[in-house]
Amino acid sequence: MTTLETYPTMEDAARAMGADATFLGGGTVVMRAVNEGVATPRLIRVTDPGLAQISTVGEILRLGASVTMADVLAHRDLAFLHPVARQIGGPQVRNMATVAGNLFAEHPYGDFATALLALGAHVTMTGQGGPRAIDDVLRDRNRAGLVSAVEIPRPRDVRSFGFRKVSRVKPKGVSVLCIAAYLPRESGRIRGARVAFGAMGPTPLRSSGVERALEGQMLDTATAEGAAAAATEGLSPATDQIATEWYRREVAGVHLKRLLTEMERG
């Protein structure tokens, strides 16, 4: 039997958490576990309306933990993330799936977290001081704690961000893989490249090989080909019901090159 406990704040919820409890956000993953009879004995949720707010502080966009994919799609300042949110499930899922929940979605889910990783987002954890780099949170997410907000630096040029999802069922199938690239440019050359892959490891992962191939280069055909050749460096794709490890490795460079070509054309 699973019981549901409701608290007014994230601090209250954090104190109530334990090994026998799971935090309930949008419920798109947790409620499936409940229906299958494999959920933890206790579910914990929070009713604080502030967790569903989107705000802007200077060049930082702050998304509360309970902001949904539908909320992202309705917010004009987040237009650069609309192509990502639009490809997560159908309308019912987008109405429930939250920003914080996506950070903890198991392989092969987590498309939105892949985009946040490429954008260099920071995550505020309840009771843990200032924001932490999303890279660190994803690396140790089993011990991360409760997320209260995600902060995203606004891209200086929205054309510097691109996203591509590959799935067998259109438009809302589970990812064979997804790729997010943030390629800010100075005088036409890429500076500070961040490229992340989803469904190519246990969590979304950055590709150090691709970032090295892109850094300091013009975004053109030759650069895209060089990046594609390094696409799977440092990644560890799995074989599952969607695709084999071999297939993911074979197509990763192909789809990266297509994404970079699209971004080159603007």
N, C-alpha and C positions, 0 to 999 in steps of 0.2 A: 504493500500500500504506500502511495506517495501523498504527502501532505503539502499544502501550499501556505507559505507564511508571507505576509505583506508588511512592509516597513515604509516609513515616510521618507527616509533619506538613505543615501548610499553608505554613510557612516554606520547607521544602524544595521544595514544589511551586512556590511563587512564584519561587524562584531558577531553576527549570527551565523556566518559561514563556518563550515567545517567539512571534514572529509565525507560526511554523509549528506552534503547539500550541493545543489546546483543552482546557479543564478538563472532566473527566467527572464529573458529580454523579450524579443519578438516571438520566440517559441517555435520558429520554423524547424529547428533541429531538435530542441529539447522535447517538444510535444510528441515528436515521432518516437523518441525513446520511451516516453510515458505510455503511448499506445501499444508499444511492443513489449511493455512490461520489464524494461531494463533500466529505467530511470533510478536515480538515487532516492532514498526515502523522503528527502525534503527538497522542495523547490522554494526559492526565495525571490521575491520581486519587490520593486520599489515604485512608489506612486508619485515621486517628485516631478512636477510638470517641467521643471527647468531642464531635465535630462532630454527633453524633446525639442529644445531650442537651437536655432542656428543664429550665430552672431558674427559680426566682423569687428576686429580690433586692429586698426591699421591695415597691414597687408596680410593679416592672419584670419582665416576663416575657421571659426570654432563650432564644431558639431557636437551636441550633447550625445551621450551614449545611446539614447533611445531614438535618435533621428532615424527614420526609415528610408528605404530606397525611394519610396513615393515622395517623401519630404524633399529629398535631394533633387528629384525631377521637377518639383514645384518651385524650386528656388533659383532665381535667375543668376545670382552670383556664383552658383555652382554649375553653370552651363557646361563648363569643360569636363565635368564628371557625368553629365547626362548620358553620353554613349555607354558608359560603364554601368550605371544603375539600370538603364533600359534593358540590358542583356541579362539581368539577374532574375530568373524565374518569370512567372506570369504576374498579372496584376495582384492576385491575392497574396503571393509571396512578397512582392514589392511593398505592399501595404503593411506587412508585418516585420520583414527582415530589417535588422538594425545595423547601424554602422559598427557599434562595438561587437555585436554578435558575429559579424563577418570576420573580425580579427581572429576569432577562435574556431571558425568553421574548419572541419577536418577535410583533408584531401578527398576528392578533387574540387571542393568548393573553396570560396575565398577570393572570388574575382575582384571584389571591391578592395579588399586588403592588398591585393597585388598593385592596384592603382595607387593606393595610399603609400605603399612602400616606394614606388617610383617617384612620387611627389615629395618624399622626404617629410612625411607627416610626423607629428609628435603626439604622444598619448599621455593623458593625465590619469593616474591611478589613484583611487580613493585612499587617503591616508599615507601617501608615499611621496609627498613633496611636489616638486616641479615636474613638468612634462618630461617624458623619456622618449628618445628616438624610437620610432616604430621598428627599426632594425633590431634593437635590443629586446623589445617586447615580443616580437615574433620568434626570436631565437630561444626565448625561455618562457613561452606563453603558458606552459602548464603551471608556472608559479607566479604568474604576472599579477594576480589580484583582480579587483573589480575596476573596470574602466568607467570614468565619469565623463570624459570628453576626448575628442580627437581634434587636433589643430593642424590645419593645412596651410602652408605658405601659398599665397595666391600666385599663380604663374605670371611672370612678367609679360609673356606673350602666350595666349592660349594655344597658338599653333605649335608651340614647343612641346606640347603634351599629346601623346597618341596612345590608343588602346586597340587591341585586336583580340577577339575571342574566337577560338576554333571549337566547334561542337558538331556532333553528328545529327542532332535534332535541332532544327531552327524554329523559332528564334531563341528558345529558352532551355536548350539542353545543357547538361553538365559539360564542363570544359574538358576537351581533350588536352588543351593547354590554353593559356591566355598570356598576353604580353602587354606590359605598360612601359612606355618610354617617356622620360622627361629630358629634353635636349635643349636647354637654354643656349643661345648663341650670342657671341660678341664679335662684331666685325665679320659676321658670316661663319665663324668657327664655333664648334660645340665646346662649351665650357661647363663643367660640372654635370656630366652625363650620369643619369640614373636609369637603369633598365632592369625591370623585374619580370619574372616568369611565375605564373600560377600553374598548379597541377604538374609541376616539374620537380617536386620534392615534397616532404611532409608539411611544409608551410610555404608561402610565397617566398621566393629567393631572388636576390640580385645576381646578375651575371657579370662577374668581374672581367671576364674576357671580352665581352661585348663593350663594356664601358671603356676599357683600355683602347679597343679598336676605334671607338668613336671620339674619344677625348682629343680636342685640338684640331679635329678634321672638319672639312666642309661636308655638309650632308649631300652626297652625290652617289652615283651608281657604284663607283669604286669603293667608297666608304661602306656602303650598305653590304656589298659582297664580302668585304673584310670582316664586318661585324657578324654576318651570317655564318661565316666559317668558324667563329668562336662561340657560337650561340650556346652550346651545351656545357661550356667549361664551368666547373664548379656546381653543376646541377645534378640532381639524383632522382630522375623520374622513376615512377613505379609502374608495374603492370597491374591493371585492374580490369573491371568489366567494361570499361570505356575504351581502353587502348593499351597496347604493350609498351614496355620501356623502349624497345627498339623503335617502334613507330614514332613515339614522342621525340626521340632523339633525331630521327630521320627528317621530321617535318618542322622541327623548331626553327632551324635556320631559314627554311623556305618562307615561313610566315613572318619571321622577323624582317627579312628582306622586303616583303610586301608592305609591312607596316612602315618601314623607313622610307620606302618609295612613296607611299601615300603622304607621309609627313614632308618629304622633299617638295612635293607638288603643292603642298599647302591646302 
